């Protein structure tokens, strides 16, 4: 899902850049627009890459406790229904 969002961001930034470059005529402003768009895309892509890598590494730590609590609640419910 995160990579779909990155691809969508790339498409939107590139679309906006092309439209704005069609309006702006000054070369220096065009250069600033292109450079800032590239920086935006690069930093956002790197951030999503780092985030997904960190999530993949810490998945057991993040979700392990929740899974243990769900299992304990499931067992407690079964014991309640079996109790006289």
TAVEN-V984810 format. One record per pair of residues at least 6 apart in sequence whose C-alpha atoms are under 7 Angstrom apart, sorted by sequence separation. I is the first residue (numbers start at 0). J is the second residue. D is the distance in Angstrom with one decimal. If there is no record, write none. Layout:
I&J&D / I&J&D
This chain:
23&29&6.6 / 20&29&6.4 / 12&36&6.8 / 9&40&6.5 / 5&44&6.4
